[in-house]
């Protein structure tokens, strides 16, 4: 039997409501049965575009016994309360990233999932990005030996839009794109962070944004690996997407997406650069895994306990930026 799903939030930003609706439709074992949107115009658009019934509120969704699972496409600050409301009503939940804003919220969400015996996961589709998958595969294959430094940058001279500009909604690049990158770094490190040192800058777009416009993190992981993460809206000069240093070589990926990864190593005792073609990936694999986990009991790939790790990192980054000292993630 198919898992009957409702997309909660059909806002216009990036067309994410429609993206999730299409992903659900194209996944074996899932069925799109509705869209929840409080705004009248967006709700009408959702009904016309998706051809499914619509709900005006989350209360209506959780009261419907014909709904098994919700996909939350809503501002970051309401991920936790809406997820907990749904789980307490016996619904499975997949929420857009980031999982939530604080570790206290993450703990409450995980506790609600366990108490109600429902599935909780996070839409970390960028675990399937071809650049990241290729970089991690080369690391796992031992192509550059033991890794001691990973650098990643998401930057450019452009402001954020909508509620992502606002701290009260859990906005900011460090939580938006940062959720993806910090999740990827935790996967490379094989575990959580030990310490975080951060610098936050509020420059240039301060008339329209109260979140940091430039964030720089140095992260020490429990494995001993270090990482540098840059999330910036005021970076006029580019940085590589990935730069990884190992004891026997290094990796360089100038931008996200496909193309090639530069493998810097030694061949016959001489420095050499090999361009490694990025692997092809299937972004739809995340939703299919969720379906297979619920319907067939296969292992869930994106576990909420893993998502909590990066919430702890950016939470600690705020403490470090305020105090000027390294902070310990909770």
Backbone torsions as a table, in degrees:
resi	resn	phi	psi	omega
1	UNK	NA	139.3	-178.0
2	UNK	-73.1	148.3	173.0
3	UNK	-80.7	119.0	-175.3
4	UNK	-86.3	120.0	-170.4
5	UNK	-119.6	147.5	173.5
6	UNK	-121.9	131.8	173.2
7	UNK	-85.9	121.8	-179.1
8	UNK	-103.5	110.2	-177.3
9	UNK	105.5	111.7	-179.5
10	UNK	-121.8	34.6	-178.3
11	UNK	-58.3	162.1	-173.4
12	UNK	-78.9	-17.8	-173.5
13	UNK	-59.6	115.1	175.3
14	UNK	62.2	6.9	-179.3
15	UNK	63.6	30.4	-173.3
16	UNK	-68.2	-32.6	178.1
17	UNK	-60.2	-47.3	178.7
18	UNK	-66.0	-38.7	178.8
19	UNK	-58.1	-46.7	-179.9
20	UNK	-68.3	-38.4	177.8
21	UNK	-59.9	-44.8	178.8
22	UNK	-65.7	-39.9	179.3
23	UNK	-62.2	-40.9	178.6
24	UNK	-64.9	-45.2	179.9
25	UNK	-59.6	-35.0	-174.8
26	UNK	-92.1	12.0	-179.3
27	UNK	-110.2	125.2	177.7
28	UNK	-63.8	128.8	178.1
29	UNK	96.0	-3.9	176.3
30	UNK	-117.8	151.7	179.2
31	UNK	-138.7	125.9	175.5
32	UNK	-80.9	117.6	-177.7
33	UNK	-116.0	-1.2	179.3
34	UNK	175.7	167.9	175.1
35	UNK	-132.7	135.5	177.4
36	UNK	-108.3	123.8	-179.2
37	UNK	-153.1	117.7	-177.7
38	UNK	-72.3	-25.7	-179.4
39	UNK	-75.8	128.3	-174.1
40	UNK	-59.8	-46.6	-177.1
41	UNK	-66.2	-43.6	179.9
42	UNK	-68.8	-33.8	178.0
43	UNK	-66.0	-41.2	177.4
44	UNK	-64.4	-39.6	177.8
45	UNK	-64.0	-41.4	179.7
46	UNK	-63.3	-43.4	-179.2
47	UNK	-64.0	-40.4	180.0
48	UNK	-70.3	-43.2	-174.9
49	UNK	-75.1	-43.4	-173.7
50	UNK	-92.7	-20.6	178.1
51	UNK	67.5	32.3	179.3
52	UNK	-129.4	162.0	177.2
53	UNK	-61.5	155.5	179.3
54	UNK	-122.8	156.1	178.4
55	UNK	-121.4	147.1	179.1
56	UNK	-88.0	-22.6	-175.4
57	UNK	-147.4	161.3	176.5
58	UNK	-65.7	-30.9	178.3
59	UNK	-58.4	-40.0	178.7
60	UNK	-66.3	-38.4	-178.5
61	UNK	-65.4	-49.3	-175.2
62	UNK	-70.0	-21.6	179.4
63	UNK	-82.5	-9.3	-176.0
64	UNK	-90.0	113.8	179.6
65	UNK	-69.8	-10.2	178.9
66	UNK	-87.2	6.3	179.5
67	UNK	-114.2	126.7	-179.5
68	UNK	-101.2	-26.5	-171.3
69	UNK	-154.2	149.2	176.5
70	UNK	-122.8	147.9	171.6
71	UNK	-112.1	117.0	-174.4
72	UNK	-92.4	112.9	178.7
73	UNK	-118.6	70.0	-169.4
74	UNK	-135.7	167.1	177.4
75	UNK	-53.9	150.0	-172.3
76	UNK	-58.2	-34.5	-174.7
77	UNK	-72.3	-12.1	178.1
78	UNK	-110.2	6.7	175.0
79	UNK	-56.6	-51.8	-175.1
80	UNK	-63.6	-54.1	-177.2
81	UNK	-62.0	-38.9	-179.9
82	UNK	-71.8	-38.1	177.7
83	UNK	-63.3	-44.8	-179.7
84	UNK	-65.0	-41.0	177.1
85	UNK	-58.3	-45.1	-179.3
86	UNK	-66.4	-43.6	-177.5
87	UNK	-67.7	-35.7	177.8
88	UNK	-67.8	-18.3	174.9
89	UNK	-93.7	7.5	176.7
90	UNK	85.2	15.6	180.0
91	UNK	-96.3	141.9	169.3
92	UNK	-71.7	156.3	-176.1
93	UNK	-136.6	132.8	162.1
94	UNK	-122.1	125.8	-178.8
95	UNK	-114.1	146.2	172.4
96	UNK	-59.4	157.6	175.6
97	UNK	-77.1	157.3	-8.8
98	UNK	-70.3	163.2	179.5
99	UNK	-52.3	-44.5	-178.1
100	UNK	-172.0	-169.8	-174.6
101	UNK	-97.6	-34.5	-175.6
102	UNK	-129.0	160.9	176.8
103	UNK	-68.0	-29.8	176.6
104	UNK	-62.7	-40.7	176.5
105	UNK	-65.3	-42.7	179.6
106	UNK	-59.9	-44.0	-179.8
107	UNK	-63.5	-39.5	179.5
108	UNK	-66.9	-37.7	178.4
109	UNK	-66.2	-45.2	179.5
110	UNK	-63.5	-41.1	178.8
111	UNK	-63.4	-39.6	179.6
112	UNK	-65.9	-38.6	178.6
113	UNK	-63.5	-43.2	-179.2
114	UNK	-69.0	-42.0	-176.9
115	UNK	-66.1	-31.0	-176.1
116	UNK	-105.5	5.0	176.8
117	UNK	53.2	49.8	178.3
118	UNK	-125.2	165.6	-179.1
119	UNK	-88.1	134.7	173.0
120	UNK	-127.8	126.4	177.0
121	UNK	-147.3	172.5	-175.1
122	UNK	-126.5	143.2	-174.9
123	UNK	-80.3	75.2	176.8
124	UNK	-95.3	66.3	-179.4
125	UNK	-64.5	-20.8	-177.8
126	UNK	-79.2	0.5	165.5
127	UNK	-65.0	-17.5	179.8
128	UNK	-103.3	8.7	175.4
129	UNK	-61.5	135.6	-175.0
130	UNK	-62.8	-35.6	179.2
131	UNK	-65.4	-46.4	-179.8
132	UNK	-66.1	-45.3	-178.9
133	UNK	-59.4	-40.5	180.0
134	UNK	-67.7	-44.7	178.7
135	UNK	-60.6	-47.7	-178.2
136	UNK	-66.7	-36.9	179.6
137	UNK	-63.5	-42.6	178.6
138	UNK	-63.3	-39.5	177.1
139	UNK	-63.0	-47.8	-177.2
140	UNK	-64.7	-28.8	178.8
141	UNK	-79.4	-5.5	179.4
142	UNK	79.0	20.6	-175.2
143	UNK	-63.0	-26.8	-179.1
144	UNK	-123.9	15.9	179.5
145	UNK	74.0	-161.8	-179.1
146	UNK	-67.4	127.1	-178.0
147	UNK	-84.5	131.4	178.3
148	UNK	-120.5	-12.5	178.6
149	UNK	-147.7	129.9	175.1
150	UNK	-125.1	129.1	177.9
151	UNK	-120.9	139.9	177.1
152	UNK	-146.9	141.5	-179.5
153	UNK	-134.8	134.7	169.3
154	UNK	-121.6	107.9	-170.7
155	UNK	-153.5	163.4	177.7
156	UNK	165.7	159.3	-178.7
157	UNK	-86.6	75.6	-179.1
158	UNK	-152.0	140.8	178.6
159	UNK	-79.6	161.2	171.6
160	UNK	-77.6	165.5	-178.4
161	UNK	-119.8	159.4	173.5
162	UNK	58.2	-146.5	-176.8
163	UNK	-67.8	-14.4	177.7
164	UNK	-66.3	-13.1	176.6
165	UNK	-79.9	-11.2	-167.3
166	UNK	-111.2	130.7	179.0
167	UNK	-63.9	-35.3	-176.6
168	UNK	-63.9	-21.8	177.9
169	UNK	-99.2	8.9	-178.5
170	UNK	72.5	34.2	-178.8
171	UNK	-80.9	-168.7	179.4
172	UNK	102.7	146.5	-179.4
173	UNK	-60.6	-32.8	-176.1
174	UNK	-64.1	-27.7	177.3
175	UNK	-96.5	-27.3	-176.4
176	UNK	-80.0	-82.2	174.3
177	UNK	-67.3	-32.0	-178.6
178	UNK	-58.2	-33.2	179.1
179	UNK	-59.4	-40.9	178.7
180	UNK	-67.2	-51.2	-174.1
181	UNK	-65.9	-44.9	-179.1
182	UNK	-66.4	-34.5	173.5
183	UNK	-62.4	-44.5	179.0
184	UNK	-63.4	-40.2	178.7
185	UNK	-65.0	-39.0	177.2
186	UNK	-63.0	-37.0	178.3
187	UNK	-66.3	-41.3	178.1
188	UNK	-64.7	-42.8	-178.7
189	UNK	-72.5	-22.9	179.7
190	UNK	81.6	16.0	179.9
191	UNK	173.5	-171.2	-175.0
192	UNK	-79.6	171.8	179.0
193	UNK	-85.9	151.7	177.0
194	UNK	-98.1	-45.1	179.5
195	UNK	-141.2	154.0	178.8
196	UNK	-136.5	130.0	171.0
197	UNK	-119.5	129.8	-173.5
198	UNK	-136.0	147.6	171.3
199	UNK	-123.5	127.5	177.6
200	UNK	-112.7	134.7	175.3
201	UNK	-116.2	139.0	173.9
202	UNK	-117.4	93.6	-175.9
203	UNK	-139.1	158.5	168.2
204	UNK	70.3	-62.3	-174.4
205	UNK	-97.3	21.7	-171.7
206	UNK	-67.2	-15.5	177.4
207	UNK	-75.6	-18.0	-178.9
208	UNK	-125.1	-6.7	-178.9
209	UNK	-132.5	132.8	173.5
210	UNK	-106.9	0.9	172.6
211	UNK	-84.2	161.4	177.3
212	UNK	-59.3	139.9	177.6
213	UNK	-95.4	-9.4	174.2
214	UNK	-149.5	125.6	178.0
215	UNK	-128.0	134.7	-179.4
216	UNK	-127.4	123.2	-176.8
217	UNK	-121.5	137.6	165.5
218	UNK	-113.9	125.0	-172.2
219	UNK	-125.1	127.9	171.9
220	UNK	-103.7	122.9	-179.9
221	UNK	-92.1	159.4	-179.4
222	UNK	-61.5	-24.9	178.9
223	UNK	-72.8	-13.4	-175.5
224	UNK	100.5	-11.9	176.9
225	UNK	-72.3	144.9	174.2
226	UNK	-108.7	155.6	177.7
227	UNK	-144.4	148.4	173.5
228	UNK	-121.5	125.3	-179.0
229	UNK	-123.5	130.9	178.6
230	UNK	-120.5	126.6	175.2
231	UNK	-128.8	111.9	-168.6
232	UNK	-140.8	139.9	171.1
233	UNK	-104.3	2.5	-178.1
234	UNK	-130.6	32.4	178.8
235	UNK	-93.6	101.6	-177.2
236	UNK	-80.6	-20.3	175.8
237	UNK	-112.3	136.5	-175.1
238	UNK	-76.1	157.3	169.7
239	UNK	-123.6	155.0	176.5
240	UNK	-61.4	149.7	174.2
241	UNK	-64.6	-47.6	-179.0
242	UNK	-131.8	134.6	168.5
243	UNK	-138.9	116.1	-174.0
244	UNK	-123.2	130.6	179.8
245	UNK	-113.5	129.3	175.7
246	UNK	-125.1	172.9	-177.7
247	UNK	-68.6	-23.3	-176.6
248	UNK	-114.8	1.0	-178.2
249	UNK	171.9	-169.5	-178.7
250	UNK	-149.5	165.8	178.6
251	UNK	-127.6	143.8	178.6
252	UNK	-139.7	124.2	175.3
253	UNK	-127.7	113.2	-172.8
254	UNK	-68.1	-35.6	-177.1
255	UNK	-143.1	168.3	178.9
256	UNK	-75.5	168.3	177.9
257	UNK	92.0	-154.5	-176.9
258	UNK	-80.3	-155.9	-175.5
259	UNK	98.3	-139.2	-178.4
260	UNK	-131.4	157.2	173.3
261	UNK	-110.6	129.7	177.2
262	UNK	-78.7	121.2	177.1
263	UNK	-102.6	109.2	-179.0
264	UNK	-95.9	116.7	-176.4
265	UNK	-154.8	-172.5	177.6
266	UNK	-109.8	135.8	175.4
267	UNK	-123.9	119.7	-177.6
268	UNK	55.3	38.2	177.5
269	UNK	79.8	3.5	-177.9
270	UNK	-117.6	143.6	176.7
271	UNK	-59.0	137.7	-177.5
272	UNK	-147.8	153.7	176.0
273	UNK	-123.8	124.1	177.5
274	UNK	-114.7	126.6	177.2
275	UNK	-85.8	115.6	-177.8
276	UNK	-99.5	122.2	-179.9
277	UNK	-65.8	132.9	177.8
278	UNK	-65.2	140.8	-178.8
279	UNK	-75.2	152.4	174.7
280	UNK	-82.2	138.4	-178.1
281	UNK	-128.0	166.0	179.3
282	UNK	-117.7	102.8	-177.9
283	UNK	-63.3	-24.5	-178.7
284	UNK	-71.8	-6.2	-175.7
285	UNK	-64.4	-27.9	-177.8
286	UNK	-63.8	-52.8	-179.4
287	UNK	-64.4	-36.4	178.6
288	UNK	-64.6	-36.6	176.7
289	UNK	-64.2	-40.3	178.3
290	UNK	-61.1	-44.5	178.6
291	UNK	-61.8	-47.1	-178.2
292	UNK	-65.9	-33.3	178.0
293	UNK	-65.2	-45.8	-177.8
294	UNK	-72.6	-42.3	-173.7
295	UNK	-85.2	-30.9	-172.1
296	UNK	-125.4	-5.9	176.2
297	UNK	80.1	16.1	176.4
298	UNK	-70.7	161.9	-176.3
299	UNK	-65.5	136.1	176.3
300	UNK	-74.4	128.5	-176.5
301	UNK	-76.7	-49.8	-178.4
302	UNK	-97.0	97.4	-177.5
303	UNK	-88.5	142.4	-178.5
304	UNK	-62.3	-31.2	177.9
305	UNK	-63.5	-32.0	175.8
306	UNK	-71.2	-42.0	179.2
307	UNK	-63.1	-32.8	179.1
308	UNK	-59.6	-29.1	-175.9
309	UNK	-60.8	-42.0	-178.9
310	UNK	-78.4	-25.9	173.1
311	UNK	-60.8	-41.8	178.3
312	UNK	-64.1	-33.3	-179.9
313	UNK	-69.0	-51.0	-177.2
314	UNK	-74.1	-23.7	172.1
315	UNK	-65.0	-44.5	177.6
316	UNK	-66.1	-32.8	178.9
317	UNK	-62.1	-38.5	177.2
318	UNK	-63.8	-39.6	178.2
319	UNK	-65.0	-45.6	-178.8
320	UNK	-63.2	-43.6	-179.0
321	UNK	-63.0	-33.5	-179.5
322	UNK	-77.1	-38.2	-174.7
323	UNK	-92.7	-20.4	-175.5
324	UNK	77.0	11.1	-179.3
325	UNK	-121.8	157.3	174.0
326	UNK	-63.4	144.1	-178.2
327	UNK	-121.8	151.4	178.9
328	UNK	-99.0	122.4	177.3
329	UNK	-62.6	145.0	179.0
330	UNK	-74.1	NA	NA
